[in-house]
Amino acid sequence: MYHSQSANRFSRHCPGLRVVMPSTALDVAGLLRTAIRCDDPVMFLEHTTLYRQPTTVRENPGPDFYNPFGQGAAL
């Protein structure tokens, strides 16, 4: 894939593949742990602005924190 193309267009049409797109740093922490525990294949797409936003800095939620698939942003 090239940087100007979007991988999520292709992935939406693959049966059995879960596509995860977190919107906050806390979602990244929770959804990544859920994706690792999932038996299905998961494509984890992060936007690079999550790395540079000072508002996304929060305390570590701990090793048992996770967000189930299909829920919105953790606030």
C-alpha contacts under 8 A as a table, 3 or more apart, distances in Angstrom:
res1	aa1	res2	aa2	distance
1	M	5	Q	6.53
1	M	6	S	7.88
1	M	7	A	7.08
2	Y	5	Q	5.49
3	H	6	S	7.67
6	S	9	R	6.08
6	S	10	F	7.85
7	A	10	F	5.64
7	A	11	S	6.42
8	N	11	S	4.97
8	N	12	R	6.14
8	N	19	V	7.56
9	R	12	R	5.70
9	R	13	H	7.54
10	F	13	H	5.98
10	F	14	C	7.29
11	S	14	C	5.42
11	S	17	L	7.17
11	S	19	V	7.05
11	S	43	M	7.86
12	R	17	L	7.88
12	R	19	V	7.35
14	C	17	L	5.81
16	G	40	D	6.87
16	G	41	P	7.19
17	L	40	D	6.79
17	L	41	P	5.37
17	L	42	V	5.80
17	L	43	M	7.13
18	R	40	D	7.19
18	R	41	P	6.33
18	R	42	V	4.67
18	R	43	M	6.13
19	V	42	V	5.84
19	V	43	M	4.84
19	V	44	F	6.14
19	V	45	L	7.41
20	V	31	L	7.48
20	V	42	V	7.15
20	V	43	M	6.17
20	V	44	F	4.93
20	V	45	L	6.05
20	V	69	F	7.82
21	M	44	F	6.34
21	M	45	L	5.07
21	M	46	E	6.04
22	P	25	A	7.62
22	P	27	D	5.25
22	P	28	V	5.51
22	P	31	L	7.20
22	P	45	L	7.40
22	P	46	E	6.42
22	P	73	A	7.49
23	S	27	D	6.36
23	S	28	V	7.56
23	S	50	L	7.69
23	S	73	A	6.50
24	T	27	D	5.10
24	T	28	V	6.43
24	T	50	L	6.63
24	T	56	T	6.53
24	T	73	A	6.80
24	T	74	A	7.77
25	A	28	V	4.99
25	A	29	A	6.47
25	A	50	L	6.32
25	A	56	T	5.49
25	A	57	V	7.30
25	A	58	R	7.93
26	L	29	A	5.16
26	L	30	G	6.31
26	L	56	T	7.71
26	L	58	R	7.63
26	L	61	P	7.93
26	L	74	A	6.49
27	D	30	G	5.14
27	D	31	L	5.66
27	D	67	N	6.90
27	D	73	A	6.12
27	D	74	A	6.01
28	V	31	L	5.37
28	V	32	L	5.74
28	V	46	E	7.86
29	A	32	L	5.56
29	A	33	R	6.53
29	A	65	F	7.68
29	A	66	Y	7.07
30	G	33	R	5.42
30	G	34	T	6.37
30	G	65	F	5.77
30	G	66	Y	3.69
30	G	67	N	4.58
30	G	68	P	7.88
31	L	34	T	4.91
31	L	35	A	5.98
31	L	66	Y	6.01
31	L	67	N	5.19
31	L	68	P	6.94
31	L	69	F	7.20
32	L	35	A	4.99
32	L	36	I	6.23
32	L	44	F	7.58
32	L	66	Y	7.80
33	R	36	I	5.19
33	R	37	R	6.39
33	R	65	F	7.74
33	R	66	Y	5.83
33	R	67	N	7.96
34	T	37	R	5.18
34	T	38	C	6.14
34	T	66	Y	5.79
34	T	67	N	6.46
34	T	68	P	6.51
34	T	69	F	7.53
35	A	38	C	5.11
35	A	42	V	6.14
35	A	44	F	7.89
38	C	41	P	7.51
38	C	42	V	7.81
46	E	50	L	7.53
47	H	50	L	5.96
48	T	51	Y	5.65
48	T	52	R	7.38
49	T	52	R	5.32
49	T	53	Q	6.29
50	L	53	Q	5.79
50	L	56	T	6.94
53	Q	56	T	5.63
53	Q	57	V	7.68
54	P	57	V	5.85
61	P	64	D	7.91
61	P	65	F	5.99
62	G	65	F	5.77
67	N	71	Q	7.26
67	N	74	A	7.58
68	P	71	Q	6.28
